[in-house]
Amino acid sequence: MSVVPAVPEVEVEMESDFPNSRCIRATVVQASTVFYDTPATLDKAERLIAEGASYGSQLLVFPEAFVGGYPRGSTFGVIVGNRSLKGQEEFRKYYASAIEVPGPEVQRIAAAAGKYKVNVVMGVIERAGFTLYCTVLFFDSQGEFLGKHRKLMPTAMERIIWGFGDGSTIPVYDTTIGRIGALICWENRMPLLRTAMYAKGIEIYCAPTADARQSWQASMTHIALEGGCFVLSANQFCRRKDYPPPPDYVFAGVDEEFNSETVVCTGGSVIISPSGTVLAGPNFEGEALISADLDFGEIVRAKFAFDVVGHYARPEVLRLTVNDQPFSPVAFTSGMPAPEKKDGSAV
């Protein structure tokens, strides 16, 4: 695993009586899932957490769907009006790779965060009943699971396999290193959702993604400037060999046959300051730990010029209302019903 850039082994956190005078080291992880093998992916995640901590990082941000996998190129056998048997079996295997939140895999990530004394932001595929969600999990350096964000709006074919989050999981957590939150991939193009994050005082804006195009870099720079916050975007770097071989896994819609070394996602992970300066990355070369030191004084300097939910807002003209209540498709007036025995009587 390469490290970008190389960083000296120095203590970077500075105590001060002045707000926003602290400095922390943060790392975005650019690495591939071990597809269809969640235990091996968790092994890899723990190795990366340990490696990042050894370089003095206090925060590690992992890509979208790192645990569970981003099913790039898969159609799951779906056409309008039909789902193939092969596609249904593909979904069964994908479902089996997802994790429950909370659950043993969450406990394992929390234990790694606590063991290595780092904050962790982890992209996962969450299994809730028989619906999957693209989710980000948050862990503090004491090994506590803080909570989650479910992707509000899956993009295009993602809507075939993932459910939709609601307003109850768009948190910003006040941690010892700063206020941390995350939006996933093209959610970051939703101006109203970004505004909700700014209103919660986000300082470290995490953007796990599967988008490796150059246009993504422009979006990340814009968000850093608009929000006056640090933006940390983590993407996977994947080769064809990181997915199961054909015929078990087939990439649809490609013009030429892939060989095992063909790059199917080029990464582009990056860290950007509130002034729009690129602090580290983007990296399109391979798996890497991409690190930068974040000076929180930059937030104050940026907000002096532009505070989108403060002195640059016009609430008498434009206001945003966020429904942050959880929604369930079924509500029981007496609360959740008790489970029943086989004879139909209450347990």
Disulfide bonds with the S-S distance in Angstrom:
none
